[in-house]
Amino acid sequence: MLTLIGTLNSPYTRKARLMLLESNIPHHFIIDLPRDANTKIVQYNPLKRIPVLILEDKTSVFDSPVITDYIDNISGDKLIPKDTHNRMLVKRWEAIADGIMDAAVQIRMERDRKVEQ
């Protein structure tokens, strides 16, 4: 069974979880905070970022666009079109959504920053 590692407040983890749920792919979900001293994320992703999808053979898949591509490829019900043009359109929307999420994460990090920093 696949295992997804992430956090509840990560928009990228949510994207991967939604792909798994919409595709009816059984999986385990493990919460692991990359900023914690005891995080296990670095064992699966050298960038120490979430989400990480662990395959049954222990191969790790990281970066949410790579994970969503993988999930769609193993799914019986395709969420991403196969034809080149329509696939590009969906992936372009994914890039825009990821860019918006990147900006939101940066805003949150700035708001959490201590005044002296």
C-alpha positions in Angstrom: 0.0 0.0 0.0 1.2 3.6 -0.7 2.1 5.9 2.1 1.8 9.6 1.9 3.8 11.7 4.3 2.9 15.3 5.0 1.2 17.7 7.3 -2.4 18.7 7.7 -1.8 22.4 6.8 0.4 21.9 3.7 -1.5 22.8 0.5 0.8 20.5 -1.5 0.0 17.6 0.8 -3.7 18.3 0.4 -3.3 18.3 -3.4 -1.7 14.8 -3.2 -4.3 13.5 -0.8 -7.1 14.7 -3.0 -5.6 13.0 -6.0 -5.3 9.7 -4.0 -8.9 10.1 -2.7 -10.4 11.1 -6.0 -8.6 8.2 -7.7 -9.8 5.7 -5.0 -6.3 4.6 -4.3 -5.8 3.0 -0.9 -3.0 4.6 1.1 -1.8 5.4 4.6 -1.3 9.0 5.6 1.4 9.9 8.1 1.9 13.3 9.6 5.5 14.3 9.9 6.6 17.9 10.4 9.8 18.7 8.4 10.8 21.4 10.9 10.8 19.0 13.8 14.2 17.7 15.0 13.0 14.1 14.8 11.5 14.4 11.3 11.9 11.3 9.1 11.3 13.3 5.9 15.0 13.6 5.1 15.2 9.8 4.8 12.8 10.0 1.8 13.4 13.4 0.3 16.9 15.0 0.3 15.3 18.4 0.0 13.5 17.8 3.4 10.2 18.9 2.0 6.7 17.5 1.9 4.7 15.8 0.6 6.5 12.5 0.0 4.7 9.4 -1.5 6.3 6.1 -0.5 5.7 3.3 -3.0 5.3 -0.4 -2.0 8.9 -1.1 -3.0 10.0 1.9 -0.7 10.8 4.2 -3.7 10.1 7.7 -2.6 8.3 10.2 -4.9 8.5 13.9 -4.0 7.4 17.2 -5.3 3.6 17.5 -5.7 3.5 17.8 -9.5 5.6 14.5 -9.8 3.3 12.9 -7.2 0.1 13.9 -9.0 1.5 12.6 -12.3 2.4 9.3 -10.7 -1.0 9.0 -9.0 -2.8 9.8 -12.3 -0.7 7.2 -14.2 -1.5 4.4 -11.8 -5.2 5.4 -11.5 -7.9 3.6 -13.4 -9.9 6.9 -13.6 -7.7 9.5 -15.2 -8.0 13.0 -13.8 -5.4 14.5 -16.2 -6.2 14.1 -19.9 -3.8 12.0 -22.0 -3.9 14.1 -25.2 -1.0 16.5 -25.3 -2.8 19.8 -25.7 -5.4 19.2 -23.0 -2.8 17.7 -20.6 -0.7 20.8 -21.1 -3.8 23.0 -20.2 -4.4 21.0 -16.9 -0.7 21.1 -16.0 -0.6 24.8 -16.7 -3.5 25.3 -14.2 -1.6 23.2 -11.8 1.5 25.4 -12.2 -0.7 28.5 -11.5 -2.3 26.9 -8.5 1.2 25.9 -7.2 2.4 29.5 -7.7 -0.5 30.9 -5.7 0.2 28.3 -2.9 3.9 29.2 -2.9 2.9 32.9 -2.4 0.5 32.0 0.4 3.1 29.9 2.2 5.6 32.7 2.0 3.1 35.2 3.4 2.3 32.9 6.3 6.0 32.3 7.0 6.6 36.1 7.0 3.7 36.6 9.4 5.1 34.0 11.8 8.6 35.5 11.7 9.8 37.1 14.9 10.1 40.9 14.9 13.8 40.7 15.7 14.4 38.7 12.5 
